[in-house]
């Protein structure tokens, strides 16, 4: 499982690459208290368990098949 391969804490500078979220999304979530960030000296460390809980709490997306071609066909656009 992915949880087993992640470290407990990830430096904020590395967090976007490791966790798959943008830097700004991580900072916004931290500011809202949705993810935990710890301080060790001058370093900000992202708590990976809190990020995984945050991601699991996001709503599921609904993906429609067909995309633009299907929409064009409904409108009668060639």
Secondary structure, DSSP 8 states (H G I E B T S, - for coil): -HHHHS-SEEEHHHHHHHHSS-HHHHHHHHHTTSS-EEEETTEEEEEHHHHHHHHHTS------SSHHHHHHHHHT--
